[in-house]
Amino acid sequence: MKYKRILLKLSGEALMGKNAYGIDPETLSTYCKDIVEIVNQKVETAIVIGGGNIFRGLQGATEGFDRVQGDYMGMMATVINSMALQGELEKQGLRVKLLSGLYIDPVTESMSGRKAIRYLKEGYVVIIAGGTGNPFFTTDTASALRGVEIHADVLLKGTRVDGVYTADPEKVPTATKFDQVTFDEAYEKNLKVMDMTAFTLCKENDLPIYVFDMNTPGNLQKVVHGEKIGTLVSN
């Protein structure tokens, strides 16, 4: 096992499946089956999921919402997705704790690094909702912050693309994939890994980022076992 403690970052949009919005139960179930596999192999697993399938703060700001209000609405969306993830994981037999930077009694517990680490050591999956609890920060930044807080071995960014490319492979068919790249190289080449705040947080705290295709069943297990199916970004 290459990674013993991970922070898994999932996009909210991924939960839509083929739908235009919301949560597709089949997609949610498939993701959770992959998570169950690695947890049963004693991988300490924390998860941060976005809320873009429900509401995005930045998008709301462009449509006339106050930016701060919009960001809090986006954080609430991450809580909804996290609750759905919690429910499905528990249905599939795992013990789950839901923490949040935006504390909502009685739905969540307040987030603290020490509490999250204690739960991970006790065998719980820890889902961390509510972003950082502050406006103007993305879920990417929240996942980087939480990864650093829990002393994760790696931040796994599960996407619909199988790694980092020279350009968007969905738009540029000739784009080439990197198997490994340093933070400095990714910055110099302007590669779209995560937003700059998240990226800098990972670089300064020596938290590697591994980008992989989460939509292919079994890939999560391959990553934690060290198979090179995505792109590693590290110092």
C-alpha positions as CSV (number, residue, x, y, z in Angstrom):
1,M,0.0,0.0,0.0
2,K,1.6,3.3,-1.1
3,Y,-0.7,5.7,0.7
4,K,-2.0,5.0,4.3
5,R,-3.9,8.2,4.8
6,I,-5.5,10.1,2.0
7,L,-7.6,13.2,1.4
8,L,-9.9,12.5,-1.6
9,K,-11.2,15.5,-3.4
10,L,-14.3,14.9,-5.5
11,S,-16.2,17.4,-7.6
12,G,-19.8,18.0,-7.0
13,E,-20.5,18.1,-10.7
14,A,-19.4,14.4,-10.9
15,L,-22.3,13.4,-8.8
16,M,-24.7,14.6,-11.5
17,G,-23.8,11.6,-13.7
18,K,-25.7,12.2,-16.9
19,N,-28.2,14.4,-15.3
20,A,-28.3,18.2,-15.8
21,Y,-28.1,18.9,-12.0
22,G,-28.5,17.3,-8.6
23,I,-27.3,13.8,-7.5
24,D,-27.5,10.7,-9.6
25,P,-27.9,7.7,-7.2
26,E,-26.1,5.3,-9.5
27,T,-23.0,7.5,-9.7
28,L,-23.1,8.1,-6.0
29,S,-23.3,4.3,-5.3
30,T,-20.4,3.6,-7.7
31,Y,-18.1,6.1,-6.1
32,C,-18.9,4.7,-2.7
33,K,-18.2,1.2,-3.7
34,D,-14.7,2.3,-4.7
35,I,-14.3,4.1,-1.3
36,V,-15.5,1.0,0.6
37,E,-12.8,-1.1,-1.1
38,I,-9.9,1.0,0.1
39,V,-11.3,1.6,3.6
40,N,-11.6,-2.2,4.0
41,Q,-7.9,-2.3,3.2
42,K,-7.2,0.0,6.1
43,V,-6.6,3.1,4.1
44,E,-7.4,6.1,6.4
45,T,-9.8,8.1,4.2
46,A,-11.0,11.7,4.5
47,I,-13.2,13.2,1.7
48,V,-14.0,16.7,0.6
49,I,-16.7,17.1,-2.1
50,G,-17.7,20.2,-4.0
51,G,-21.2,21.6,-4.5
52,G,-21.2,22.6,-8.1
53,N,-24.0,20.2,-9.0
54,I,-26.2,22.3,-6.7
55,F,-24.8,25.8,-6.6
56,R,-21.5,27.6,-7.3
57,G,-20.7,30.8,-5.4
58,L,-18.7,32.3,-8.3
59,Q,-21.4,31.6,-10.8
60,G,-24.0,33.1,-8.4
61,A,-21.9,36.2,-8.2
62,T,-21.9,36.7,-12.0
63,E,-25.7,36.3,-11.9
64,G,-26.3,39.0,-9.4
65,F,-25.8,37.3,-6.0
66,D,-23.6,39.0,-3.5
67,R,-20.3,37.2,-3.6
68,V,-20.2,36.5,0.1
69,Q,-23.8,35.3,0.2
70,G,-23.1,33.2,-2.9
71,D,-20.1,31.5,-1.4
72,Y,-22.0,30.6,1.8
73,M,-24.7,29.1,-0.5
74,G,-22.0,27.1,-2.2
75,M,-20.7,25.9,1.2
76,M,-24.2,24.8,2.1
77,A,-24.3,22.8,-1.2
78,T,-21.2,20.9,-0.1
79,V,-23.0,20.0,3.1
80,I,-25.9,18.5,1.1
81,N,-23.5,16.4,-1.1
82,S,-21.6,15.3,2.0
83,M,-24.8,14.2,3.7
84,A,-25.7,12.1,0.6
85,L,-22.2,10.6,0.5
86,Q,-22.4,9.8,4.2
87,G,-25.7,8.1,3.9
88,E,-24.6,6.0,1.0
89,L,-21.3,5.0,2.6
90,E,-23.2,4.0,5.8
91,K,-25.6,2.0,3.7
92,Q,-22.7,0.1,2.2
93,G,-21.4,-0.7,5.7
94,L,-18.9,1.9,6.7
95,R,-18.7,4.1,9.8
96,V,-18.7,7.8,8.8
97,K,-18.2,11.1,10.6
98,L,-19.3,14.3,9.0
99,L,-17.4,17.4,10.1
100,S,-17.7,20.9,8.6
101,G,-16.0,24.2,8.5
102,L,-19.5,25.6,8.5
103,Y,-20.9,24.0,11.6
104,I,-24.6,23.0,11.4
105,D,-26.1,21.4,14.5
106,P,-27.3,18.6,14.5
107,V,-26.2,17.6,11.0
108,T,-22.4,18.0,11.4
109,E,-19.7,18.3,13.9
110,S,-17.3,21.2,13.9
111,M,-14.1,20.6,12.0
112,S,-10.8,20.3,13.8
113,G,-7.6,18.6,12.6
114,R,-7.1,16.7,15.9
115,K,-10.7,15.4,15.9
116,A,-10.5,14.3,12.3
117,I,-7.2,12.5,12.9
118,R,-8.6,10.7,15.9
119,Y,-11.7,9.5,13.9
120,L,-9.4,8.3,11.1
121,K,-7.3,6.3,13.5
122,E,-10.5,4.8,14.9
123,G,-11.5,3.5,11.4
124,Y,-14.1,6.1,10.4
125,V,-14.3,7.7,7.0
126,V,-14.2,11.4,7.7
127,I,-16.2,13.7,5.3
128,I,-15.3,17.3,5.7
129,A,-18.0,19.7,4.4
130,G,-18.5,23.4,4.4
131,G,-15.4,24.5,2.6
132,T,-13.0,26.5,4.9
133,G,-16.0,28.1,6.6
134,N,-15.1,31.4,4.9
135,P,-16.1,33.1,1.7
136,F,-13.6,33.7,-1.2
137,F,-12.1,30.2,-0.9
138,T,-12.8,27.3,-3.3
139,T,-13.4,23.7,-2.4
140,D,-9.9,23.0,-4.0
141,T,-8.4,25.3,-1.3
142,A,-10.5,23.6,1.4
143,S,-9.3,20.2,0.3
144,A,-5.7,21.4,0.4
145,L,-6.2,22.9,3.8
146,R,-7.8,19.8,5.2
147,G,-5.2,17.5,3.7
148,V,-2.5,19.5,5.5
149,E,-4.5,19.6,8.7
150,I,-4.9,15.8,8.9
151,H,-1.3,15.1,7.7
152,A,-2.4,13.2,4.7
153,D,0.1,11.3,2.6
154,V,-1.4,12.7,-0.6
155,L,-4.3,14.7,-1.9
156,L,-6.1,12.6,-4.5
157,K,-8.0,14.7,-6.9
158,G,-10.6,12.5,-8.6
159,T,-11.8,14.0,-11.9
160,R,-13.3,12.8,-15.2
161,V,-9.8,13.2,-16.8
162,D,-7.0,10.7,-16.3
163,G,-4.3,13.2,-15.2
164,V,-2.8,16.5,-16.0
165,Y,-2.3,17.5,-19.7
166,T,-0.6,20.2,-21.6
167,A,-4.1,21.5,-22.5
168,D,-7.7,20.4,-21.9
169,P,-7.8,17.0,-23.6
170,E,-11.6,17.3,-24.0
171,K,-11.0,20.4,-26.1
172,V,-7.5,19.7,-27.6
173,P,-7.2,16.1,-28.9
174,T,-3.4,16.6,-29.4
175,A,-2.8,17.4,-25.7
176,T,-0.2,15.2,-24.0
177,K,-0.3,13.8,-20.5
178,F,2.3,14.2,-17.8
179,D,3.0,11.1,-15.6
180,Q,4.8,13.3,-13.1
181,V,5.5,17.0,-12.8
182,T,6.9,19.3,-10.0
183,F,4.9,22.2,-8.5
184,D,7.3,24.6,-10.1
185,E,7.0,23.0,-13.6
186,A,3.2,23.0,-13.3
187,Y,3.3,26.7,-12.4
188,E,5.7,27.6,-15.2
189,K,3.7,25.7,-17.8
190,N,0.4,27.2,-16.4
191,L,-1.0,23.7,-16.0
192,K,-4.5,23.6,-14.6
193,V,-4.1,21.4,-11.5
194,M,-6.0,23.3,-8.8
195,D,-6.5,27.0,-8.1
196,M,-3.5,29.0,-7.1
197,T,-4.3,29.2,-3.4
198,A,-4.8,25.5,-3.1
199,F,-1.7,24.8,-5.3
200,T,0.5,27.0,-3.1
201,L,-0.8,25.5,0.1
202,C,0.1,22.0,-1.1
203,K,3.6,23.1,-2.4
204,E,4.5,25.0,0.8
205,N,3.4,22.1,3.0
206,D,4.9,19.4,0.8
207,L,1.5,17.7,0.2
208,P,1.7,15.9,-3.2
209,I,-1.4,16.0,-5.5
210,Y,-2.4,13.0,-7.5
211,V,-4.8,13.7,-10.4
212,F,-6.7,10.7,-11.7
213,D,-9.9,9.5,-13.4
214,M,-12.4,8.7,-10.6
215,N,-15.1,7.7,-13.1
216,T,-13.4,4.4,-13.9
217,P,-14.4,1.9,-11.2
218,G,-11.3,0.4,-9.5
219,N,-9.0,3.4,-10.2
220,L,-9.1,4.6,-6.6
221,Q,-7.7,1.3,-5.4
222,K,-5.0,1.3,-8.1
223,V,-3.9,4.8,-7.0
224,V,-3.5,3.9,-3.3
225,H,-1.6,0.8,-4.3
226,G,0.9,2.9,-6.3
227,E,-0.1,2.1,-9.9
228,K,0.7,5.0,-12.2
229,I,-2.6,5.7,-13.9
230,G,-2.7,9.5,-13.4
231,T,-0.4,12.4,-12.8
232,L,1.7,13.1,-9.6
233,V,2.4,16.7,-8.8
234,S,5.0,17.1,-6.0
235,N,8.1,19.1,-5.0
